Amino acid sequence: MYSVRVELTLNILLCGRHLTRFLVLNSRV
């Protein structure tokens, strides 16, 4: 349970980071 929860949290954080980077690049252009 714990490992699965941690994995999900990490995936969400990575996705959020990727989205923010994508938005920043779009806003620059």
N, C-alpha and C positions, 0 to 999 in steps of 0.2 A: 504493500500500500504506500509506504513512505517513498520508496524509490520511484514508483510510478508518479506520485504527486510531484516529486522533485523534477522528474524528467519533463512533465507537462509544464511546470513553471519555467524551466529553462527554455523550452521550446517557445513559450509565449513571449518570454523576454527577448529571445533571439528574433522572433517575428516582429516584435514591436520595434526593435533596433533597426531591422531591415526596412520597415515601413517608414520610420522617421528619416532614415538616410535617403530613401527614395523621394520623400516629400521635400526634403531640403534641396536635393538635386533639381527637382522639378521647379521649385520656387526660384532657384538661382537662374534657371533658363527662362 
